[in-house]
Amino acid sequence: MTDAAAPSPARRAVSDQAARRLKKRHAAEARFKLYGRLAIAVAIIFLAVLLGRILTQGASAFWRNDLTVQVYLDPSRIDRAAPEGANYNALVTEALMGRLGLRDDASMTVSRKVQRLVSNDFGFKLLDKVRADPGQIGQRIEMRGPVSADADLYFKGEISRDVAQSSRRLDDQQLGWLDQLKRQGAIKGGFNTEFFTRSDST
């Protein structure tokens, strides 16, 4: 019985080249997998940063400041047959001025400044309440509704007294009224339950 013939030099060279090619291919595959893992890791990091910024910047939207005030549903200004014709924002403004102990001037400057502290949505809420029960006309009822967007920003620390009055939307007098209402317990913050069901009104 004879030993198997030893591979020729040419065959050994081909075998060595194939081994080197296989080694390079394995190395390339390993690098490809590494680059893929790195790309996924970078994408996850960017996604985490993006979500963090969204949560940080949008968290305040889940919190809202509401005003509670006694509003007189003046029968001389609210038509039972057509309650939508009344100016409910004016009724709310007058009620708020009474709470603050304010009187309007001839140019109605005070009432306009006070009205800017309350969301228009407050007036719509009052209209809905009257429509639901017209028998309340002529009575004084307690109403709760959102403050204006500017007033809400003030309570969230995004409007500062350190900024010049000419550079902000609410002046010192308006901020003083908001502070007074807050001290009296008329304005309280809470979770914005309407965030997912309707857009904010100002």
DRENKOLPA-132513 format. One record per residue: residue number from 1; x, y, z of N, C-alpha, C, O in turn; residue in three letters. Coordinates in Angstrom, 3 decimals, decimal comma, always signed. Layout:
N
- NUM	X	Y	Z	X	Y	Z	X	Y	Z	X	Y	Z	Ala
...
This chain:
202
- 1	+0,864	-1,185	+0,000	+0,000	+0,000	+0,000	+0,894	+1,227	+0,000	+1,824	+1,321	+0,802	Met
- 2	+0,622	+2,160	-0,887	+1,487	+3,329	-1,032	+0,873	+4,536	-0,361	-0,351	+4,659	-0,300	Thr
- 3	+1,730	+5,453	+0,159	+1,248	+6,708	+0,756	+0,656	+7,595	-0,324	+1,074	+7,550	-1,481	Asp
- 4	-0,368	+8,438	+0,084	-0,960	+9,376	-0,876	+0,085	+10,352	-1,343	+0,963	+10,759	-0,583	Ala
- 5	-0,014	+10,717	-2,574	+0,969	+11,645	-3,148	+0,848	+13,003	-2,489	-0,264	+13,493	-2,294	Ala
- 6	+1,958	+13,618	-2,143	+1,957	+14,954	-1,537	+1,446	+15,974	-2,522	+1,725	+15,868	-3,717	Ala
- 7	+0,667	+17,010	-2,033	+0,140	+18,029	-2,950	+1,275	+18,784	-3,611	+2,318	+19,047	-3,013	Pro
- 8	+1,041	+19,109	-4,823	+2,058	+19,840	-5,580	+2,152	+21,268	-5,070	+1,213	+21,754	-4,441	Ser
- 9	+3,258	+21,951	-5,324	+3,413	+23,353	-4,899	+2,311	+24,253	-5,441	+1,852	+25,170	-4,759	Pro
- 10	+1,889	+23,982	-6,680	+0,838	+24,824	-7,271	-0,475	+24,659	-6,527	-1,215	+25,617	-6,302	Ala
- 11	-0,748	+23,379	-6,142	-2,005	+23,122	-5,424	-1,966	+23,756	-4,036	-2,960	+24,304	-3,558	Arg
- 12	-0,784	+23,671	-3,392	-0,657	+24,293	-2,073	-0,851	+25,811	-2,156	-1,443	+26,412	-1,260	Arg
- 13	-0,364	+26,412	-3,207	-0,497	+27,869	-3,392	-1,961	+28,254	-3,554	-2,423	+29,240	-2,979	Ala
- 14	-2,690	+27,457	-4,351	-4,116	+27,730	-4,534	-4,863	+27,594	-3,217	-5,733	+28,403	-2,896	Val
- 15	-4,510	+26,550	-2,451	-5,156	+26,326	-1,152	-4,876	+27,474	-0,192	-5,772	+27,909	+0,531	Ser
- 16	-3,642	+27,965	-0,178	-3,282	+29,087	+0,711	-4,041	+30,357	+0,311	-4,486	+31,119	+1,169	Asp
- 17	-4,183	+30,574	-0,999	-4,925	+31,764	-1,466	-6,403	+31,693	-1,066	-7,006	+32,689	-0,668	Gln
- 18	-6,973	+30,473	-1,185	-8,369	+30,303	-0,792	-8,545	+30,546	+0,701	-9,536	+31,143	+1,122	Ala
- 19	-7,590	+30,087	+1,499	-7,659	+30,287	+2,950	-7,582	+31,765	+3,284	-8,300	+32,255	+4,155	Ala
- 20	-6,686	+32,487	+2,569	-6,561	+33,927	+2,826	-7,839	+34,672	+2,437	-8,289	+35,576	+3,142	Arg
- 21	-8,421	+34,266	+1,281	-9,676	+34,902	+0,857	-10,807	+34,642	+1,857	-11,607	+35,529	+2,157	Arg
- 22	-10,853	+33,409	+2,365	-11,877	+33,070	+3,354	-11,697	+33,868	+4,638	-12,662	+34,323	+5,252	Leu
- 23	-10,441	+34,024	+5,024	-10,153	+34,805	+6,233	-10,566	+36,270	+6,054	-11,132	+36,885	+6,957	Lys
- 24	-10,266	+36,819	+4,854	-10,650	+38,207	+4,578	-12,168	+38,361	+4,565	-12,709	+39,347	+5,065	Lys
- 25	-12,848	+37,365	+3,982	-14,304	+37,430	+3,921	-14,907	+37,396	+5,319	-15,837	+38,145	+5,618	Arg
- 26	-14,376	+36,527	+6,173	-14,852	+36,458	+7,559	-14,597	+37,776	+8,295	-15,427	+38,241	+9,076	His
- 27	-13,423	+38,365	+8,023	-13,102	+39,655	+8,659	-14,057	+40,748	+8,179	-14,514	+41,579	+8,965	Ala
- 28	-14,352	+40,735	+6,866	-15,274	+41,731	+6,304	-16,671	+41,563	+6,895	-17,339	+42,547	+7,213	Ala
- 29	-17,106	+40,322	+7,039	-18,423	+40,066	+7,623	-18,470	+40,538	+9,079	-19,472	+41,093	+9,529	Glu
- 30	-17,372	+40,310	+9,808	-17,315	+40,752	+11,200	-17,392	+42,278	+11,287	-18,089	+42,823	+12,142	Ala
- 31	-16,657	+42,972	+10,378	-16,712	+44,439	+10,365	-18,108	+44,927	+10,014	-18,609	+45,878	+10,615	Arg
- 32	-18,735	+44,276	+9,039	-20,094	+44,656	+8,628	-21,070	+44,541	+9,796	-21,888	+45,432	+10,020	Phe
- 33	-20,978	+43,434	+10,539	-21,849	+43,260	+11,700	-21,573	+44,320	+12,762	-22,496	+44,841	+13,388	Lys
- 34	-20,276	+44,635	+12,960	-19,910	+45,660	+13,944	-20,480	+47,018	+13,544	-21,046	+47,730	+14,375	Leu
- 35	-20,325	+47,379	+12,248	-20,857	+48,653	+11,781	-22,383	+48,697	+11,921	-22,953	+49,734	+12,258	Tyr
- 36	-23,022	+47,582	+11,664	-24,480	+47,523	+11,816	-24,902	+47,756	+13,253	-25,847	+48,497	+13,523	Gly
- 37	-24,188	+47,112	+14,179	-24,521	+47,295	+15,608	-24,281	+48,744	+16,030	-25,070	+49,320	+16,779	Arg
- 38	-23,176	+49,329	+15,538	-22,884	+50,724	+15,877	-23,961	+51,657	+15,331	-24,373	+52,596	+16,012	Leu
- 39	-24,421	+51,400	+14,100	-25,468	+52,234	+13,494	-26,757	+52,146	+14,303	-27,426	+53,153	+14,537	Ala
- 40	-27,096	+50,928	+14,728	-28,310	+50,750	+15,542	-28,171	+51,475	+16,875	-29,115	+52,110	+17,345	Ile
- 41	-26,976	+51,376	+17,490	-26,749	+52,035	+18,777	-26,870	+53,549	+18,644	-27,473	+54,208	+19,490	Ala
- 42	-26,286	+54,099	+17,565	-26,366	+55,548	+17,338	-27,812	+55,975	+17,110	-28,243	+57,007	+17,626	Val
- 43	-28,564	+55,188	+16,340	-29,973	+55,514	+16,075	-30,778	+55,507	+17,367	-31,628	+56,373	+17,573	Ala
- 44	-30,515	+54,535	+18,240	-31,228	+54,460	+19,518	-30,901	+55,658	+20,387	-31,778	+56,210	+21,052	Ile
- 45	-29,622	+56,066	+20,384	-29,218	+57,232	+21,189	-29,919	+58,493	+20,695	-30,446	+59,268	+21,493	Ile
- 46	-29,924	+58,698	+19,362	-30,596	+59,881	+18,802	-32,091	+59,849	+19,099	-32,685	+60,884	+19,398	Phe
- 47	-32,701	+58,672	+19,018	-34,127	+58,553	+19,312	-34,410	+58,881	+20,773	-35,396	+59,548	+21,085	Leu
- 48	-33,538	+58,407	+21,672	-33,714	+58,688	+23,102	-33,592	+60,187	+23,381	-34,354	+60,750	+24,167	Ala
- 49	-32,606	+60,829	+22,712	-32,427	+62,276	+22,893	-33,643	+63,030	+22,369	-34,119	+63,967	+23,009	Val
- 50	-34,149	+62,619	+21,199	-35,318	+63,275	+20,618	-36,538	+63,133	+21,510	-37,250	+64,107	+21,756	Leu
- 51	-36,785	+61,915	+22,000	-37,925	+61,705	+22,890	-37,774	+62,494	+24,180	-38,748	+63,022	+24,718	Leu
- 52	-36,530	+62,570	+24,672	-36,286	+63,342	+25,897	-36,608	+64,809	+25,713	-37,190	+65,439	+26,596	Gly
- 53	-36,225	+65,365	+24,550	-36,510	+66,775	+24,283	-38,007	+67,010	+24,129	-38,541	+68,011	+24,607	Arg
- 54	-38,684	+66,069	+23,451	-40,128	+66,212	+23,275	-40,830	+66,196	+24,628	-41,711	+67,017	+24,884	Ile
- 55	-40,440	+65,261	+25,493	-41,071	+65,160	+26,809	-40,761	+66,373	+27,667	-41,626	+66,881	+28,381	Leu
- 56	-39,501	+66,838	+27,591	-39,096	+67,993	+28,398	-39,821	+69,257	+27,962	-40,331	+70,008	+28,793	Thr
- 57	-39,865	+69,488	+26,644	-40,471	+70,715	+26,131	-41,992	+70,655	+26,139	-42,650	+71,691	+26,240	Gln
- 58	-42,557	+69,457	+26,035	-44,007	+69,344	+25,956	-44,689	+68,999	+27,259	-45,917	+68,953	+27,334	Gly
- 59	-43,878	+68,750	+28,307	-44,484	+68,330	+29,579	-45,442	+69,377	+30,132	-46,457	+69,038	+30,741	Ala
- 60	-45,116	+70,660	+29,915	-45,958	+71,717	+30,464	-47,359	+71,714	+29,865	-48,297	+72,238	+30,467	Ser
- 61	-47,505	+71,115	+28,665	-48,824	+71,081	+28,021	-49,801	+70,199	+28,792	-51,016	+70,338	+28,650	Ala
- 62	-49,268	+69,292	+29,608	-50,132	+68,405	+30,377	-50,624	+69,074	+31,663	-51,429	+68,503	+32,398	Phe
- 63	-50,136	+70,285	+31,927	-50,491	+71,011	+33,151	-51,176	+72,310	+32,758	-50,692	+73,025	+31,881	Trp
- 64	-52,301	+72,623	+33,400	-53,052	+73,824	+33,042	-53,489	+74,550	+34,297	-53,791	+73,931	+35,317	Arg
- 65	-53,520	+75,875	+34,210	-53,990	+76,701	+35,313	-55,413	+77,168	+35,027	-55,694	+77,753	+33,981	Asn
- 66	-56,307	+76,897	+35,982	-57,720	+77,246	+35,827	-58,128	+78,321	+36,831	-57,591	+78,407	+37,935	Asp
- 67	-59,086	+79,129	+36,416	-59,646	+80,187	+37,252	-61,060	+79,806	+37,680	-61,852	+79,320	+36,872	Leu
- 68	-61,364	+80,027	+38,940	-62,726	+79,821	+39,449	-63,272	+81,173	+39,891	-62,636	+81,891	+40,663	Thr
- 69	-64,473	+81,514	+39,385	-65,053	+82,826	+39,681	-66,576	+82,720	+39,674	-67,153	+81,890	+38,970	Val
- 70	-67,216	+83,582	+40,476	-68,671	+83,657	+40,521	-69,143	+84,612	+39,416	-68,767	+85,784	+39,404	Gln
- 71	-69,955	+84,114	+38,504	-70,433	+84,920	+37,368	-71,947	+85,137	+37,487	-72,710	+84,194	+37,697	Val
- 72	-72,359	+86,396	+37,347	-73,788	+86,715	+37,379	-74,348	+86,619	+35,966	-73,897	+87,319	+35,060	Tyr
- 73	-75,337	+85,743	+35,786	-75,971	+85,568	+34,479	-77,094	+86,595	+34,357	-78,259	+86,310	+34,631	Leu
- 74	-76,709	+87,782	+33,941	-77,612	+88,931	+33,891	-78,752	+88,682	+32,891	-78,494	+88,551	+31,694	Asp
- 75	-79,997	+88,616	+33,356	-81,122	+88,351	+32,445	-81,356	+89,468	+31,443	-81,991	+89,246	+30,411	Pro
- 76	-80,859	+90,659	+31,724	-81,015	+91,757	+30,773	-80,035	+91,645	+29,607	-80,148	+92,367	+28,617	Ser
- 77	-79,075	+90,732	+29,738	-78,050	+90,586	+28,699	-78,037	+89,198	+28,063	-77,316	+88,953	+27,095	Arg
- 78	-78,845	+88,294	+28,622	-78,908	+86,943	+28,065	-80,343	+86,644	+27,659	-81,244	+86,624	+28,497	Ile
- 79	-80,545	+86,416	+26,383	-81,865	+86,094	+25,855	-82,084	+84,587	+25,975	-81,329	+83,800	+25,404	Asp
- 80	-83,113	+84,186	+26,714	-83,382	+82,754	+26,879	-83,629	+82,064	+25,535	-83,267	+80,903	+25,346	Arg
- 81	-84,249	+82,796	+24,608	-84,558	+82,203	+23,307	-83,319	+82,071	+22,426	-83,263	+81,209	+21,548	Ala
- 82	-82,339	+82,916	+22,659	-81,107	+82,878	+21,855	-79,917	+83,212	+22,755	-79,322	+84,282	+22,619	Ala
- 83	-79,566	+82,309	+23,670	-78,491	+82,593	+24,637	-77,129	+82,806	+23,985	-76,255	+83,439	+24,578	Pro
- 84	-76,935	+82,282	+22,761	-75,633	+82,424	+22,106	-75,343	+83,868	+21,706	-74,215	+84,180	+21,325	Glu
- 85	-76,325	+84,745	+21,782	-76,115	+86,134	+21,404	-75,460	+86,975	+22,490	-75,057	+88,108	+22,224	Gly
- 86	-75,344	+86,455	+23,696	-74,759	+87,232	+24,796	-73,235	+87,222	+24,722	-72,623	+86,308	+24,169	Ala
- 87	-72,646	+88,261	+25,294	-71,177	+88,365	+25,350	-70,715	+87,752	+26,677	-70,616	+88,448	+27,687	Asn
- 88	-70,437	+86,469	+26,666	-70,075	+85,767	+27,896	-68,667	+86,114	+28,371	-68,373	+86,068	+29,565	Tyr
- 89	-67,807	+86,459	+27,424	-66,465	+86,888	+27,835	-66,548	+88,164	+28,672	-65,797	+88,336	+29,632	Asn
- 90	-67,470	+89,061	+28,297	-67,639	+90,295	+29,062	-68,175	+89,990	+30,455	-67,754	+90,613	+31,430	Ala
- 91	-69,107	+89,032	+30,560	-69,642	+88,655	+31,875	-68,545	+88,092	+32,766	-68,482	+88,396	+33,957	Leu
- 92	-67,681	+87,270	+32,181	-66,578	+86,691	+32,951	-65,603	+87,784	+33,380	-65,133	+87,801	+34,517	Val
- 93	-65,307	+88,694	+32,452	-64,378	+89,785	+32,760	-64,909	+90,648	+33,896	-64,161	+91,008	+34,805	Thr
- 94	-66,194	+90,981	+33,852	-66,784	+91,797	+34,914	-66,758	+91,066	+36,249	-66,515	+91,676	+37,291	Glu
- 95	-67,007	+89,770	+36,219	-66,958	+88,989	+37,458	-65,544	+88,978	+38,026	-65,348	+89,069	+39,238	Ala
- 96	-64,568	+88,865	+37,137	-63,175	+88,844	+37,581	-62,746	+90,203	+38,123	-62,000	+90,280	+39,099	Leu
- 97	-63,218	+91,274	+37,488	-62,910	+92,606	+37,994	-63,493	+92,786	+39,389	-62,859	+93,383	+40,259	Met
- 98	-64,714	+92,263	+39,604	-65,308	+92,340	+40,935	-64,487	+91,583	+41,954	-64,334	+92,032	+43,090	Gly
- 99	-63,954	+90,429	+41,556	-63,128	+89,635	+42,461	-61,851	+90,375	+42,827	-61,349	+90,261	+43,946	Arg
- 100	-61,334	+91,132	+41,869	-60,096	+91,890	+42,095	-60,343	+93,257	+42,714	-59,393	+93,945	+43,089	Leu
- 101	-61,620	+93,665	+42,828	-61,936	+94,975	+43,381	-61,590	+96,109	+42,441	-61,172	+97,177	+42,886	Gly
- 102	-61,761	+95,888	+41,125	-61,394	+96,885	+40,124	-62,624	+97,563	+39,544	-63,711	+96,985	+39,505	Leu
- 103	-62,434	+98,802	+39,092	-63,467	+99,544	+38,374	-62,881	+99,951	+37,032	-61,709	+100,315	+36,936	Arg
- 104	-63,706	+99,884	+36,006	-63,219	+100,236	+34,678	-63,139	+101,746	+34,512	-63,804	+102,500	+35,222	Asp
- 105	-62,315	+102,173	+33,561	-62,218	+103,595	+33,258	-63,018	+103,892	+31,981	-63,580	+102,986	+31,365	Asp
- 106	-63,057	+105,151	+31,601	-63,871	+105,563	+30,458	-63,410	+104,901	+29,159	-64,229	+104,621	+28,283	Ala
- 107	-62,123	+104,652	+29,030	-61,590	+104,042	+27,805	-61,606	+102,519	+27,864	-61,157	+101,856	+26,929	Ser
- 108	-62,119	+101,964	+28,955	-62,221	+100,511	+29,143	-60,856	+99,816	+29,103	-60,746	+98,652	+28,718	Met
- 109	-59,833	+100,547	+29,503	-58,479	+99,974	+29,507	-58,365	+98,830	+30,508	-57,760	+97,796	+30,223	Thr
- 110	-58,954	+99,030	+31,682	-58,855	+98,015	+32,746	-59,523	+96,716	+32,306	-58,945	+95,638	+32,442	Val
- 111	-60,747	+96,821	+31,776	-61,471	+95,612	+31,388	-60,753	+94,865	+30,270	-60,743	+93,634	+30,253	Ser
- 112	-60,156	+95,600	+29,342	-59,421	+94,938	+28,250	-58,201	+94,194	+28,795	-57,874	+93,096	+28,342	Arg
- 113	-57,536	+94,809	+29,773	-56,359	+94,160	+30,347	-56,751	+92,936	+31,168	-56,049	+91,925	+31,158	Lys
- 114	-57,864	+93,029	+31,870	-58,336	+91,885	+32,654	-58,773	+90,747	+31,731	-58,509	+89,576	+32,004	Val
- 115	-59,442	+91,106	+30,640	-59,935	+90,082	+29,719	-58,790	+89,275	+29,113	-58,979	+88,116	+28,743	Gln
- 116	-57,613	+89,874	+29,009	-56,468	+89,165	+28,445	-55,918	+88,109	+29,395	-55,012	+87,359	+29,030	Arg
- 117	-56,450	+88,044	+30,594	-55,987	+87,043	+31,559	-56,803	+85,762	+31,487	-56,439	+84,754	+32,094	Leu
- 118	-57,908	+85,800	+30,745	-58,834	+84,671	+30,709	-58,936	+84,127	+29,283	-58,978	+84,893	+28,321	Val
- 119	-58,975	+82,812	+29,157	-59,116	+82,182	+27,846	-60,515	+82,412	+27,285	-61,490	+82,470	+28,033	Ser
- 120	-60,606	+82,545	+25,960	-61,915	+82,650	+25,306	-62,752	+81,404	+25,560	-63,981	+81,444	+25,499	Asn
- 121	-62,077	+80,306	+25,842	-62,777	+79,055	+26,099	-63,671	+79,165	+27,333	-64,657	+78,440	+27,462	Asp
- 122	-63,318	+80,071	+28,231	-64,124	+80,281	+29,438	-65,529	+80,720	+29,047	-66,518	+80,225	+29,589	Phe
- 123	-65,610	+81,655	+28,098	-66,909	+82,144	+27,648	-67,738	+81,051	+27,001	-68,950	+80,986	+27,206	Gly
- 124	-67,092	+80,187	+26,214	-67,810	+79,079	+25,582	-68,333	+78,092	+26,624	-69,428	+77,549	+26,483	Phe
- 125	-67,538	+77,868	+27,669	-67,987	+76,979	+28,746	-69,232	+77,543	+29,434	-70,159	+76,813	+29,783	Lys
- 126	-69,219	+78,862	+29,615	-70,366	+79,508	+30,252	-71,605	+79,406	+29,358	-72,705	+79,159	+29,853	Leu
- 127	-71,435	+79,593	+28,056	-72,547	+79,451	+27,113	-73,114	+78,024	+27,170	-74,331	+77,838	+27,201	Leu
- 128	-72,239	+77,031	+27,184	-72,693	+75,636	+27,256	-73,497	+75,389	+28,524	-74,483	+74,651	+28,514	Asp
- 129	-73,066	+76,012	+29,613	-73,767	+75,827	+30,887	-75,171	+76,446	+30,837	-76,129	+75,873	+31,355	Lys
- 130	-75,278	+77,620	+30,209	-76,573	+78,284	+30,085	-77,495	+77,485	+29,171	-78,679	+77,327	+29,468	Val
- 131	-76,970	+76,991	+28,082	-77,766	+76,183	+27,165	-78,285	+74,919	+27,856	-79,420	+74,496	+27,635	Arg
- 132	-77,445	+74,333	+28,685	-77,834	+73,098	+29,364	-78,918	+73,346	+30,406	-79,741	+72,471	+30,675	Ala
- 133	-78,916	+74,553	+30,994	-79,904	+74,865	+32,029	-80,226	+76,355	+31,995	-79,654	+77,119	+32,772	Asp
- 134	-81,129	+76,786	+31,114	-81,494	+78,210	+31,026	-82,088	+78,751	+32,312	-82,144	+79,964	+32,514	Pro
- 135	-82,529	+77,858	+33,180	-83,095	+78,315	+34,446	-82,089	+79,009	+35,341	-82,469	+79,645	+36,324	Gly
- 136	-80,809	+78,899	+35,015	-79,770	+79,559	+35,817	-79,660	+81,049	+35,501	-79,028	+81,800	+36,243	Gln
- 137	-80,278	+81,473	+34,398	-80,235	+82,903	+34,048	-80,881	+83,710	+35,174	-81,967	+83,387	+35,656	Ile
- 138	-80,180	+84,764	+35,574	-80,637	+85,565	+36,703	-79,967	+85,170	+38,002	-80,175	+85,813	+39,030	Gly
- 139	-79,162	+84,115	+37,966	-78,469	+83,651	+39,165	-76,963	+83,926	+39,051	-76,429	+84,220	+37,982	Gln
- 140	-76,323	+83,814	+40,195	-74,865	+83,905	+40,243	-74,335	+82,486	+40,405	-74,641	+81,812	+41,388	Arg
- 141	-73,539	+82,034	+39,437	-73,054	+80,657	+39,469	-71,528	+80,627	+39,513	-70,858	+81,554	+39,059	Ile
- 142	-71,004	+79,560	+40,061	-69,554	+79,395	+40,101	-69,086	+78,718	+38,822	-69,596	+77,664	+38,439	Glu
- 143	-68,120	+79,330	+38,173	-67,581	+78,795	+36,926	-66,078	+78,589	+37,048	-65,366	+79,373	+37,675	Met
- 144	-65,624	+77,508	+36,427	-64,187	+77,238	+36,385	-63,767	+77,052	+34,933	-64,394	+76,306	+34,181	Arg
- 145	-62,695	+77,743	+34,552	-62,215	+77,634	+33,182	-60,748	+78,029	+33,103	-60,177	+78,512	+34,081	Gly
- 146	-60,140	+77,826	+31,943	-58,703	+78,096	+31,797	-58,368	+79,581	+31,746	-59,136	+80,393	+31,230	Pro
- 147	-57,211	+79,913	+32,289	-56,683	+81,264	+32,116	-56,165	+81,369	+30,682	-56,111	+80,372	+29,962	Val
- 148	-55,790	+82,560	+30,277	-55,287	+82,745	+28,915	-53,925	+82,070	+28,756	-53,279	+81,706	+29,738	Ser
- 149	-53,503	+81,912	+27,507	-52,208	+81,286	+27,237	-51,075	+82,090	+27,876	-50,133	+81,507	+28,414	Ala
- 150	-51,156	+83,422	+27,822	-50,105	+84,252	+28,413	-50,071	+84,097	+29,930	-48,997	+83,990	+30,521	Asp
- 151	-51,239	+84,084	+30,556	-51,297	+83,910	+32,004	-50,765	+82,527	+32,396	-50,078	+82,379	+33,407	Ala
- 152	-51,087	+81,534	+31,593	-50,610	+80,178	+31,862	-49,089	+80,124	+31,765	-48,433	+79,482	+32,585	Asp
- 153	-48,531	+80,800	+30,763	-47,075	+80,835	+30,606	-46,412	+81,523	+31,787	-45,315	+81,141	+32,195	Leu
- 154	-47,070	+82,533	+32,338	-46,513	+83,226	+33,506	-46,395	+82,270	+34,689	-45,364	+82,227	+35,360	Tyr
- 155	-47,445	+81,515	+34,939	-47,413	+80,587	+36,062	-46,448	+79,424	+35,825	-46,003	+78,779	+36,775	Phe
- 156	-46,128	+79,159	+34,567	-45,166	+78,098	+34,243	-43,736	+78,626	+34,188	-42,809	+77,893	+33,842	Lys
- 157	-43,562	+79,912	+34,535	-42,224	+80,486	+34,605	-41,643	+80,927	+33,284	-40,447	+81,207	+33,199	Gly
- 158	-42,471	+80,995	+32,236	-41,962	+81,362	+30,919	-42,146	+82,844	+30,613	-41,708	+83,321	+29,566	Glu
- 159	-42,784	+83,565	+31,510	-42,855	+85,026	+31,438	-42,321	+85,545	+32,764	-42,844	+85,209	+33,826	Ile
- 160	-41,287	+86,358	+32,698	-40,602	+86,808	+33,913	-40,723	+88,312	+34,102	-40,720	+89,084	+33,143	Ser
- 161	-40,830	+88,703	+35,362	-40,847	+90,129	+35,683	-39,498	+90,775	+35,396	-39,409	+91,994	+35,252	Arg
- 162	-38,446	+89,960	+35,312	-37,112	+90,506	+35,062	-36,991	+91,065	+33,649	-36,096	+91,859	+33,358	Asp
- 163	-37,899	+90,643	+32,775	-37,902	+91,162	+31,400	-38,672	+92,479	+31,365	-39,691	+92,614	+32,042	Val
- 164	-38,208	+93,436	+30,598	-38,870	+94,741	+30,509	-40,316	+94,566	+30,029	-40,605	+93,712	+29,191	Ala
- 165	-41,217	+95,392	+30,576	-42,634	+95,294	+30,216	-42,847	+95,404	+28,708	-43,726	+94,747	+28,150	Gln
- 166	-42,054	+96,222	+28,063	-42,212	+96,418	+26,618	-41,854	+95,163	+25,819	-42,173	+95,059	+24,635	Ser
- 167	-41,193	+94,222	+26,475	-40,757	+93,012	+25,775	-41,574	+91,779	+26,151	-41,243	+90,665	+25,744	Ser
- 168	-42,631	+91,973	+26,921	-43,492	+90,833	+27,262	-44,951	+91,194	+27,058	-45,303	+92,370	+26,967	Arg
- 169	-45,801	+90,171	+26,988	-47,206	+90,371	+26,612	-48,088	+90,789	+27,788	-49,197	+91,280	+27,576	Arg
- 170	-47,622	+90,606	+29,007	-48,378	+91,031	+30,191	-47,545	+92,025	+30,982	-46,362	+91,793	+31,231	Leu
- 171	-48,170	+93,144	+31,381	-47,416	+94,149	+32,136	-47,429	+93,823	+33,621	-48,047	+92,850	+34,052	Asp
- 172	-46,739	+94,652	+34,399	-46,618	+94,401	+35,840	-47,973	+94,399	+36,537	-48,198	+93,610	+37,455	Asp
- 173	-48,874	+95,275	+36,110	-50,192	+95,334	+36,734	-50,950	+94,021	+36,520	-51,575	+93,501	+37,444	Gln
- 174	-50,892	+93,497	+35,309	-51,574	+92,230	+35,022	-50,953	+91,072	+35,813	-51,662	+90,200	+36,316	Gln
- 175	-49,632	+91,077	+35,912	-48,971	+90,026	+36,699	-49,347	+90,141	+38,173	-49,486	+89,136	+38,871	Leu
- 176	-49,508	+91,378	+38,635	-49,938	+91,585	+40,016	-51,336	+91,036	+40,254	-51,600	+90,436	+41,296	Gly
- 177	-52,233	+91,236	+39,295	-53,591	+90,682	+39,425	-53,552	+89,155	+39,461	-54,267	+88,529	+40,243	Trp
- 178	-52,716	+88,563	+38,613	-52,593	+87,102	+38,607	-52,066	+86,591	+39,941	-52,552	+85,590	+40,467	Leu
- 179	-51,077	+87,280	+40,481	-50,536	+86,884	+41,791	-51,609	+86,983	+42,866	-51,709	+86,120	+43,738	Asp
- 180	-52,416	+88,049	+42,797	-53,493	+88,235	+43,775	-54,513	+87,101	+43,694	-54,939	+86,566	+44,717	Gln
- 181	-54,901	+86,742	+42,476	-55,873	+85,655	+42,291	-55,305	+84,323	+42,764	-56,026	+83,484	+43,305	Leu
- 182	-54,016	+84,140	+42,556	-53,366	+82,910	+43,002	-53,363	+82,837	+44,529	-53,637	+81,785	+45,106	Lys
- 183	-53,054	+83,956	+45,175	-53,050	+83,988	+46,646	-54,447	+83,729	+47,206	-54,598	+83,077	+48,239	Arg
- 184	-55,460	+84,242	+46,521	-56,843	+84,062	+46,972	-57,368	+82,651	+46,723	-58,449	+82,295	+47,192	Gln
- 185	-56,603	+81,854	+45,988	-57,048	+80,495	+45,680	-57,984	+80,425	+44,491	-58,574	+79,378	+44,222	Gly
- 186	-58,127	+81,550	+43,766	-59,019	+81,570	+42,600	-58,384	+80,885	+41,397	-59,087	+80,406	+40,507	Ala
- 187	-57,060	+80,839	+41,370	-56,349	+80,168	+40,287	-55,568	+78,995	+40,862	-54,783	+79,143	+41,798	Ile
- 188	-55,806	+77,831	+40,279	-55,108	+76,619	+40,718	-54,659	+75,829	+39,499	-55,331	+75,808	+38,468	Lys
- 189	-53,506	+75,178	+39,637	-52,990	+74,350	+38,560	-53,432	+72,912	+38,721	-53,705	+72,450	+39,829	Gly
- 190	-53,499	+72,205	+37,597	-53,889	+70,810	+37,628	-53,641	+70,151	+36,292	-53,263	+70,813	+35,326	Gly
- 191	-53,853	+68,845	+36,231	-53,633	+68,099	+34,996	-54,624	+68,548	+33,931	-55,817	+68,691	+34,199	Phe
- 192	-54,122	+68,767	+32,730	-54,951	+69,225	+31,617	-55,705	+68,039	+31,015	-55,208	+67,379	+30,102	Asn
- 193	-56,889	+67,776	+31,524	-57,670	+66,623	+31,060	-58,175	+66,780	+29,635	-58,549	+65,797	+28,995	Thr
- 194	-58,187	+68,026	+29,129	-58,685	+68,279	+27,777	-57,577	+68,250	+26,734	-57,830	+68,514	+25,559	Glu
- 195	-56,348	+67,934	+27,149	-55,220	+67,977	+26,226	-55,411	+67,044	+25,046	-55,050	+67,380	+23,918	Phe
- 196	-55,988	+65,850	+25,306	-56,137	+64,835	+24,264	-57,457	+64,940	+23,503	-57,659	+64,239	+22,512	Phe
- 197	-58,362	+65,819	+23,965	-59,683	+65,862	+23,339	-59,968	+67,138	+22,578	-60,851	+67,164	+21,721	Thr
- 198	-59,228	+68,203	+22,881	-59,489	+69,450	+22,171	-58,255	+70,310	+22,228	-57,380	+70,111	+23,070	Arg
- 199	-58,188	+71,299	+21,297	-57,056	+72,214	+21,263	-57,295	+73,345	+22,246	-58,435	+73,643	+22,602	Ser
- 200	-56,184	+73,988	+22,691	-56,295	+75,091	+23,637	-56,890	+76,310	+22,964	-56,658	+76,569	+21,783	Asp
- 201	-57,660	+77,048	+23,737	-58,165	+78,342	+23,265	-57,469	+79,417	+24,055	-57,055	+79,182	+25,190	Ser
- 202	-57,333	+80,592	+23,480	-56,662	+81,677	+24,177	-57,568	+82,875	+24,292	-57,172	+83,896	+24,854	Thr
